[in-house]
């Protein structure tokens, strides 16, 4: 009896093998007259075995093995006895089950199947992907994960890791970067990263930066007893990026960064799975907004910032903090992305979240309150623009972290810690990006 339904592009959830299907959840809005169950079946066929007209090769046998199936169409609000006269459009949550055999271990095919051509459908957004064990088992995921960052630094997981991005973002010579690196490292910064806007440039080569910064790291460790990881940005054209990464490793790199959406997540995955790249990888979020900023189109941020980088081996990811900072990211979306990074996800190691974007020491209590101690806190201007310089800027953050972990309000703690007091006096808690303030710079 079950075989009579095998080639149908629709089913009930109990009628499919969940462990052999990727379950995609969508939001949709359509004219009130549209039968969304029928439309869902059209999309399921379009994204698997068929096209807009019947073709001879799309046999019942082919469909039985490879057609996607609509397993849920849920209207919200759920009208039952007819539509009010003023209702012109209806909104739905749709779930479609895609055979895992259609995508195997290939992320490009996963995205092509679940949001490929149908990304052109108006008012249609991919909200989530439920991955079956058969698919998850084919991904290595993060090699180091949260624990690996702490291990590389030689510290316990009893406090947040502090990250600074060298500013200005780009255009500076090596000598300027080296001077800033030393100052930030001396302040106690655990990880120093390139800004996403500087990679291997003619005016400032990545390998040259690695050699210079690693020598400074050695000197600072001898003086302070604290290690510093440098995430050199190896983003480049392909396949040149892989050669650059290995040259950076040969030069002594102890970490690296890649703009994973700009080069493609599978490029980052190749770095993570390369046995020659034995250092933690920080994924940068740039280009992310192009996927999710529209509430009516694209792919949700919890996939873009959460599941995709984890599948592709990011050990940490920069993502916009939602309470203060210069972004406008909604807090529940931020938390959903962080759950996808850190909660159990098959056998994949958890990814270290790195909230960033306009963060100052005043934001530290909210960050730790939201995510706990096992995080990386990222700040650029909030360190380099400290009135007493970058070393004091890092110390202010470390003091804010100490205050929160000791249960002391940072305002009270700042009374006996000068660097923190100056930072709190310089920046208010909320540092949202404001156009009128930026205009004053020009």
Secondary structure, 3 states (H helix, E strand, C coil): CHHHHCCCCECCHHHCCHHHEEEEEEEEEEECCCCHHHHHHHHHHHCCCCCCCCCCCCCHHHHHHHCCEEEEEEECCCCCCCCCCCCCEEEEEEEEEEEHHHCCCCHHHHHHHHHCHHHHCCCEEEEEEECCHHHHCCCCCCCCHHHHHHHHHCCCCCCCEEEEECCCCCCCCHHHHHHHHHHHHHCCCCEEECCCCCCCECCECHHHHHHHHHHHHHHHHHHHCCCCEEEEECCCCCCHHHHHHHHHHHCCCCEEEECHHHHCHHHHHHHHHCCCCCCEEEECCCCCHHHHCCCCEEECHHHHHHHHHHHCCCCEEEEECCCCCCCCCCHHHHHHHHHHHHCCCCCCCCCEEEEECCCCHHHHHHHHHHHCCCCEEEECHHHHCCCCCHHHHHHHHHHHHHHHHHCCCHHHHHHHCHHHHHHHHHCCCCCCCCHHHHHCCC
